[in-house]
Structure formats: structure tokens, C-alpha cells
Amino acid sequence: MTPERSNVQVAPPDEFPVIGAEYDYGAVTETFSSIVLTRPTPREWYLGFGVGFVLVTVLLVAATILFTVGVGIWGINIPVAWGFAIVNFVWWIGIGHAGTLISAFLLLMRQKWRQSINRFAEAMTLFAVMCAGMFPLMHLGRPWFFYWLFPYPSTMWVQPQFRSPLVWDVFAVSTYFTVSLLFWYLGLIPDLATMRDRAQNRWVRRAYALLAMGWRGSADHWRHYEMAYLLLAGIATPLVVSVHTVVSFDFAIGLVPGWHSTIFPPYFVAGAIYSGFAMVLVLTIPIRKIYHLEGFITLRHLKHMGEIMLATGLIVAYGYLMEAFIAWYSGNIFERFMMWNRMFGPYGGYFGALMLFNVLVPQALWYKRVRTSVPALFLISLSILVGMWLERYVIIVVSLSRDFVPSAWGQYAGTIWDYLTLAGTIGFFLLGMVVFIRLLPMSSMFELRAIAPRGAGADASAR
Amino acid sequence: MYGVMAEFATPERLLEAARRANAEGYRRMDAYTPMPVDGLTEAIGLGHSRVPLIVLLGGLTGCFGGFFLQWWIAVLDYPINVGGRPLNSWPSFIPVTFELTILLSAFAAILGLFALCRLPWPHHPVFNVPGFERASQDRFFLCIEAQDPRFDPQATRRFLEGLGPQGVMDVAE
């Protein structure tokens, strides 16, 4: 069906191949299943697990105090009622978008280089969306009533207001999580069967067998499987775009200067992809080093991700430029003040840092030397992750703190609990990723077999 | 007896064997491979998948059901007058309609796949074949089933042995 699945293809000779020339079907299977089943767990894994565990503990403490005392422990106030919680929500959900984009959009675009990274990029999506989802729930004040957000026959005879973007957001994010989980599990089934067939321990084998549901790789199954996978990719691609569009509606539909702008949906989606690919690089670079996967995650992958970051970064920079231009061109005094205040007001430092981390530093990606340098890519990705967090901070906090009437202005700063909660979700994300790497094959073995170079070479000699 | 199974080292040999078996008149057969093999569906003689139809039905259900849910809530069950604007303010209902279309399509794709493949199916006769665990790793298997009208334990075995396999095994029921 899709050419990249064809197993008679040889990777074209290339400066940076998609997959090292020495890997055949057996080597693909051995490499990724042995990481889980036989190879000793590397020391770095324990380090990641330890850091993640400590930070998750911090998250639990912060959440416990939050639920006991209330959202007053955070820095939020009136007028800045959204603060860190919504900054972090938008940041995390944006990070998640790269995973779906790699697995779905690049599949539709027949990009063979997605095969090595799609599985853990999708896992990244799941954990990032979980982190994102925590924030609006904690921000509710009474999180135990979260189900009031859904339409159900309640004894209070009330229903959600479907004209509100916040209700759209509930549906967008919960659909996104569900579909990402289904897509991820669908991609795992053939690999779970491989794990079942390779596991030595009886209970481990049973656990994988249960999850693989008796997959036997029959031609009859593959024809349905490939079609279902392709269709899920086809529906996941517009879903990603819709999710961050709806997130941007949370702002754009409000009247606050700095929010009420039609450029928000495209520039939010581009920003989401931008930060998501940065997070994929931040994860990929240590993983390929620790597990010696340089033959599967080659410089080709890193370079392509750098190119995507450069392209989406330019769209984001264009968004900043247009916001400033429209603020001036509109002649609206509130818009002009918003822009002036954003650049030179009390939060001007955040804006300067945003320009540095998100616009200036990534311009280094124009150079191929930088795009093929692993440490440079790692540092630029970190810069983008910080920059994208600052972007949401500038949009939310600066706009809310100075709206129309000066008597309603206020000042905002995150408290220690805001920072600890953010750190806690980073730990949750890290813990999720390291546990995933330990328990499941981190790359899609069945899709890598289809592009394994020696598969075709070995056949020629067998004939 | 469930059938006779041959093991091949490469997808090309499996494809060739499947085509020859089809030409020989065998219809009840299946291949087991560690990844999708281009052209195998046709070589075995299987038709198109019906997953797309199921996904379409799921998507339509989500689309119309989702819109109806919002319309029913906003117009009939819990009407709120917002500055005299129409209760059926349908443009505001599009995002949730879209999300529910996607959600139900995705569930239809997964559940439709499981139903068409009859999964979960933990105990299948092919799992009894020694060495079958390589079907999920690096070997390619073709099984001609005993239900085929042309099946004959001896003749079918000889036919498969003539296709250049790594080995031919009986599959016990």
C-alpha cells in the first residue's frame, strides 16, 4: 500500500542514511526487543527514574497542599486568574503535538525517517497530554467536580454551554488523548506479538500475549491493519491541527487586547509543532547515545527535525511580527498600548528573553553545520522549549494584567508552588518516558523491518 | 489437522509461493509475516478491507450525533437566551461536532479492525507449529488449510516442498 512499507526497497545512497546499512530484520528485532528483555538496564536509566520519581513526589505534595488549601497558594489573582496553570497547559499540549505529527502526518507524507522515532514520539504525546490535562483540573478549584464539564443527565438539570471555547477545549483535549492512545496501541500490537514470542520468562510472555491479543501477522489481518492504520493517521492529522486551534480559541474568542486576534490559530499550531520537535530532540539525543541507537536514529533524523523547527520557528516569528504590525496598523489605542506594554512594560524582560530564545537562537539552524551537530541541536531545542514557555507567559500574564481600565490592572508572579508544580509535571513526564522505554519496544520494529536495507540484499544472495 | 505450513526466508519467496498456490487452485490459505508485504493480499486471493466503510459509519455517527447532542441541549433541554441571539447558534457547535466525528471514527477503526480480524484470539492452531515464533521476527510462513477442497495431506505437502521452503510442517488442530 504505502511504498515505505515495501520490503524490496533499498535506501538510496545518501550522505546521511535513514538506517544504518548493517541492519536486517533480525538485527532490528534483536536491537529493540533486547533493550527491554535481555540487555542490562543502563545506569542512566536509573538516574532518569530517580529524578522523575523525586519530582513526582514533589508534584504529589504540591497537589495535596493545593487541594487542601485551595488555589490561593498559587500566584493567581484578579485580573490574572489564569497564570502558570494555563501557561503550562498550553505548553505541554503543544509539546504533545509533535508526536502525532511524526506518526500520522509523516506517514501520510511517506517520510521513511519517521519509522525510527514514531513510537516514542507518540509515547511522548501521551505523557505530555497527561501533564497538560492536570493543569486545568487543578485550576478548577474543585477538581472533584471535573465531570460537570461533560454533558450528562444531571440531577441539577444543568448542561454545559456549547458556545464556550472552554467546553470545546474539553472535547478537543479528551478526544486528542483518546485517539493518541488508540493510535499508539494499534501501532504496538505487532511489536507486542514479537515481544511475546521472544520473552523467556513465563509471566512476562503472558503479559505481552495478553496485550498482543493473539496477533499472528496473518495476511488477512495485515490488510485490515494497514487500512486501519492509514485511516487513523488520516484522521489524527486534522485532529492535531484542530486541538491547538481550539486551544488558541480559548484566547482569541475573548476580548482581551493581546488575545483577540485572528492570527492565533495558525500561529499556535506552528508554535506547538515547534516546541514538540524541540522536545523530541531533547529526548532523542540522550536516548540514542545511551542505547547506542546511532544506526537507527541517524544524523538524517536529527537534521530533518532541525529543518522542521526552523520552518515552524519562522512561522512563529511571523506571528509575532504580525501581532505587532496589526497592533500599530489597527490604530486601536488598547492594542497599541498592549504591544508597547508587552515590549517595554513591567514584563518587558520576559518579552526580550522570548525574542532571544525563540526567534534569534534558532536562526543558527540555517547552517547545515549546526543542523548536523548533535550538541548544537540539543542546546537550540532547550532554548526553544524555554522560549515557547515564555511565549505563553507573555500572552497570558502580560495581556491579563493590563486590560482596558487602569483601575482594574494588577501584577502577577508565580509562587514557589507554581514552580514546584511545573517541575513536578516535568518529573511525571520523565518518569513516564523512562518506564515506557523499559517496558515496551521504543521503536516500531515491524515498520523498521520494512525499510531494513539488508532485507533486500540478503534476498538477492539467497536467489 | 488444521493444514500444512511452509516456512520461507524472504518475502519474495513467500510471494512467489502464494502466487503458485493460488494458480494451483488452492483458496483456503493464509500467510504469516513479521511485517506487511506488498502484493501479498492479492497473491493470497483476498479482497479489499472493509475497514473504511466501518470508519465512515463511525464518523457519520459522531458527526450527526455530536451536532444533535449540542442542538438538543442548546435548543430544547437547557436553552439560555444570550442577548436575544438564536438558540440554534450552529457555528459554535462545529468544533465539538468535528472532535466527536474524529473520536467515533477512531473507535470504529480500532473496533472494526478487531472485529474483522476476530481478535482477541489467543489460541490459534498455527501457534502450535514449532518455530512459528519467528513469524513475528524474521521468517515468512504460508499455510494451506485442510478445509480447502483441493487439500490432500500428502499432495499438498509435496507441492509446498517444491516451492523452495526452509521447511514444511503439519499444523495440528
Chai-1 contact restraints between the chains, C-beta under 6 A:
chainA,res_idxA,chainB,res_idxB,connection_type,confidence,min_distance_angstrom,max_distance_angstrom,comment,restraint_id
A,R5,B,P36,contact,1.0,0.0,6.0,A-B,restraint_1
A,S6,B,D38,contact,1.0,0.0,6.0,A-B,restraint_2
A,N7,B,P11,contact,1.0,0.0,6.0,A-B,restraint_3
A,Y25,B,D138,contact,1.0,0.0,6.0,A-B,restraint_4
A,G26,B,D138,contact,1.0,0.0,6.0,A-B,restraint_5
A,T29,B,Q137,contact,1.0,0.0,6.0,A-B,restraint_6
A,P151,B,I73,contact,1.0,0.0,6.0,A-B,restraint_7
A,Q159,B,I73,contact,1.0,0.0,6.0,A-B,restraint_8
A,Q159,B,D77,contact,1.0,0.0,6.0,A-B,restraint_9
A,Q159,B,Y78,contact,1.0,0.0,6.0,A-B,restraint_10
A,F162,B,Q70,contact,1.0,0.0,6.0,A-B,restraint_11
A,F162,B,A74,contact,1.0,0.0,6.0,A-B,restraint_12
A,F162,B,F93,contact,1.0,0.0,6.0,A-B,restraint_13
A,R163,B,S89,contact,1.0,0.0,6.0,A-B,restraint_14
A,R163,B,S92,contact,1.0,0.0,6.0,A-B,restraint_15
A,W168,B,P95,contact,1.0,0.0,6.0,A-B,restraint_16
A,W168,B,V96,contact,1.0,0.0,6.0,A-B,restraint_17
A,F171,B,V96,contact,1.0,0.0,6.0,A-B,restraint_18
A,F171,B,E99,contact,1.0,0.0,6.0,A-B,restraint_19
A,A172,B,E99,contact,1.0,0.0,6.0,A-B,restraint_20
A,T175,B,E99,contact,1.0,0.0,6.0,A-B,restraint_21
A,T175,B,I102,contact,1.0,0.0,6.0,A-B,restraint_22
A,T175,B,L103,contact,1.0,0.0,6.0,A-B,restraint_23
A,V179,B,A106,contact,1.0,0.0,6.0,A-B,restraint_24
A,L182,B,A106,contact,1.0,0.0,6.0,A-B,restraint_25
A,L182,B,I110,contact,1.0,0.0,6.0,A-B,restraint_26
A,A193,B,S136,contact,1.0,0.0,6.0,A-B,restraint_27
A,T194,B,S136,contact,1.0,0.0,6.0,A-B,restraint_28
A,T194,B,Q137,contact,1.0,0.0,6.0,A-B,restraint_29
A,D197,B,E133,contact,1.0,0.0,6.0,A-B,restraint_30
A,D197,B,S136,contact,1.0,0.0,6.0,A-B,restraint_31
A,M213,B,L119,contact,1.0,0.0,6.0,A-B,restraint_32
A,M213,B,P120,contact,1.0,0.0,6.0,A-B,restraint_33
A,G214,B,L119,contact,1.0,0.0,6.0,A-B,restraint_34
A,G214,B,P120,contact,1.0,0.0,6.0,A-B,restraint_35
A,G214,B,W121,contact,1.0,0.0,6.0,A-B,restraint_36
A,G214,B,P122,contact,1.0,0.0,6.0,A-B,restraint_37
A,R216,B,Y32,contact,1.0,0.0,6.0,A-B,restraint_38
A,R216,B,H124,contact,1.0,0.0,6.0,A-B,restraint_39
A,R216,B,V126,contact,1.0,0.0,6.0,A-B,restraint_40
A,G217,B,Y32,contact,1.0,0.0,6.0,A-B,restraint_41
A,G217,B,T33,contact,1.0,0.0,6.0,A-B,restraint_42
A,G217,B,A135,contact,1.0,0.0,6.0,A-B,restraint_43
A,G217,B,S136,contact,1.0,0.0,6.0,A-B,restraint_44
A,S218,B,D30,contact,1.0,0.0,6.0,A-B,restraint_45
A,S218,B,Y32,contact,1.0,0.0,6.0,A-B,restraint_46
A,A219,B,D30,contact,1.0,0.0,6.0,A-B,restraint_47
A,A219,B,A31,contact,1.0,0.0,6.0,A-B,restraint_48
A,A219,B,L40,contact,1.0,0.0,6.0,A-B,restraint_49
A,A219,B,I44,contact,1.0,0.0,6.0,A-B,restraint_50
A,D220,B,D30,contact,1.0,0.0,6.0,A-B,restraint_51
A,D220,B,L46,contact,1.0,0.0,6.0,A-B,restraint_52
A,H221,B,C117,contact,1.0,0.0,6.0,A-B,restraint_53
A,W222,B,P36,contact,1.0,0.0,6.0,A-B,restraint_54
A,R223,B,T41,contact,1.0,0.0,6.0,A-B,restraint_55
A,R223,B,L46,contact,1.0,0.0,6.0,A-B,restraint_56
A,R223,B,S49,contact,1.0,0.0,6.0,A-B,restraint_57
A,H224,B,S49,contact,1.0,0.0,6.0,A-B,restraint_58
A,H224,B,V51,contact,1.0,0.0,6.0,A-B,restraint_59
A,H224,B,L113,contact,1.0,0.0,6.0,A-B,restraint_60
A,H224,B,L116,contact,1.0,0.0,6.0,A-B,restraint_61
A,H224,B,C117,contact,1.0,0.0,6.0,A-B,restraint_62
A,E226,B,P36,contact,1.0,0.0,6.0,A-B,restraint_63
A,M227,B,S49,contact,1.0,0.0,6.0,A-B,restraint_64
A,M227,B,V51,contact,1.0,0.0,6.0,A-B,restraint_65
A,A228,B,V51,contact,1.0,0.0,6.0,A-B,restraint_66
A,A228,B,A109,contact,1.0,0.0,6.0,A-B,restraint_67
A,A228,B,L113,contact,1.0,0.0,6.0,A-B,restraint_68
A,L231,B,V55,contact,1.0,0.0,6.0,A-B,restraint_69
A,L231,B,A109,contact,1.0,0.0,6.0,A-B,restraint_70
A,L232,B,A109,contact,1.0,0.0,6.0,A-B,restraint_71
A,I235,B,I102,contact,1.0,0.0,6.0,A-B,restraint_72
A,I235,B,S105,contact,1.0,0.0,6.0,A-B,restraint_73
A,L239,B,I102,contact,1.0,0.0,6.0,A-B,restraint_74
A,S242,B,F98,contact,1.0,0.0,6.0,A-B,restraint_75
A,V246,B,P95,contact,1.0,0.0,6.0,A-B,restraint_76
A,F446,B,M35,contact,1.0,0.0,6.0,A-B,restraint_77
A,R449,B,P34,contact,1.0,0.0,6.0,A-B,restraint_78
A,R449,B,M35,contact,1.0,0.0,6.0,A-B,restraint_79
A,A450,B,M35,contact,1.0,0.0,6.0,A-B,restraint_80
A,D459,B,T10,contact,1.0,0.0,6.0,A-B,restraint_81
A,D459,B,E12,contact,1.0,0.0,6.0,A-B,restraint_82
A,A462,B,A9,contact,1.0,0.0,6.0,A-B,restraint_83
A,A462,B,T10,contact,1.0,0.0,6.0,A-B,restraint_84
